[in-house]
Amino acid sequence: LVPTDIETMKAFSAKSEMTDRFFLKGMRDLRLRGLSSLGPCDEGDAIGGDAYFTLGASLSYSPPVNVLRQNGIRVHAFANGGSMALLSDGKGRMEDKVSKLVSLEELKMSAGVGVVAPTPVGRFEINLVSPLDGSNTFKGQLVWAMDTEYS
């Protein structure tokens, strides 16, 4: 399963308002990336983007322990990636901005393994995640998250 999400705002002839822009976060967008850590910044503050794309792949299975399986607990391995761009800032050519949005230099990725459990309020995950930054060094972090959407 490889879910992909591509979203854009409106026509890019007018400058977008910051309150109308996308900000990525959460375990379905990019695991291990902080809130609003993707896309353009102004003096270190995220200003959001007019367009983004995310992609992900996940493989999950029920563990061979009956008590875990009966409670809906699953083990999974995953990879997530994405990018964001501000297209309506009036600077530069649109073709260059779109090329940058989908370029490997701008793509942020992470991968990991973890445990997923259903709860009455949503999906709970605890994962060992590492950014994929090309350094060939495992920089794993143990992270947990809740999601109010079930999958």
Secondary structure by P-SEA (a helix, b strand, c coil): cbbbbbbbccccccccccccbbbbbccccccccccccccccccccccccccccccbbbbbbbcccaaaaaaccccccccccccccccccccccaaaaaaaaacccccccccccbbbbbccccbbbbbbccccccccccbbbbbbbcccccc
